[in-house]
Amino acid sequence: MNAITQVTTDTQAQILDAFNFRHATKVFDPERRISDGEFETILEAGRLSPTSFGHEPFRILMIQNPENRELFRDFSWGANGMMNGTTGQLGTASHFGIILASTSETMTAGSEYLQDHYRTVKRLPDEVIEIFNGAYGKFQATDHGITTDREIADWSGKQAYIVLANMMTAGALMGIDSCPIEGFDMAQTTETLAQHFAIDTNKWKPAVMFAFGYRAKDPEFPKTRRAMSDTVSWF
């Protein structure tokens, strides 16, 4: 086995080990904290994630203050360990946050927000921006038919899930646990974000919550998935 083959084999093993290690952690060890450097790497994995058209229709809101976390307690059953009587992810996670998804106010083709994004972030010349406007407009209105507020927010939410998946994989590769959380009341979460965190909820909607830290105990049951033959079809 040559050196290149060995590196490739080792990398494959590391990737699969990380995915087998990762599980949706319901309760973390409250005494263990992720280092600033390690979590910066997790955030960087999210920031560098791909998004449709490169529009980056997401923001990551970190909620570290315990009092701020408790604002979500009553209507975020998925962040309560999914069982009564525990402090769950809200009370035990080293890092807790919400990924926000862009709405139609900013992600409608031709919006002022997107024109600024093309110029200042993507650094595109005017003639390319014109091409982007046409291609994205066709994608929205014709190819995928995503034109309503709900449809565009849901599309942005798809990009947010790519971001979180990459963050969780980065964490798992470093031996850091995580949990994606959808178990929350959307309306009450949106209201809380507007009232207590000054989020403009005309432009941003909550897509998914997340928690990172170190598991309080190992999973009680082994990881189960459908067989590869039931998952992938080749033609």
VENVEN-V213836 format. One record per helix or strand. SS is the DSSP state (2 for helix, 1 for strand). FROM is the first residue (numbers start at 0). LEN is the number of residues. If there is no record, write none. Layout:
# VENVEN-V213836
ss->[SS & SS]
from->[FROM & FROM]
len->[LEN & LEN]
This chain:
# VENVEN-V213836
ss->[2 & 1 & 1 & 2 & 2 & 1 & 2 & 2 & 2 & 2 & 1 & 2 & 2 & 2 & 2 & 1 & 2 & 1 & 1 & 2]
from->[2 & 23 & 27 & 35 & 51 & 57 & 65 & 72 & 76 & 87 & 94 & 103 & 111 & 125 & 148 & 176 & 185 & 203 & 214 & 227]
len->[19 & 1 & 1 & 12 & 3 & 5 & 5 & 3 & 3 & 5 & 8 & 4 & 10 & 18 & 25 & 5 & 12 & 10 & 1 & 4]
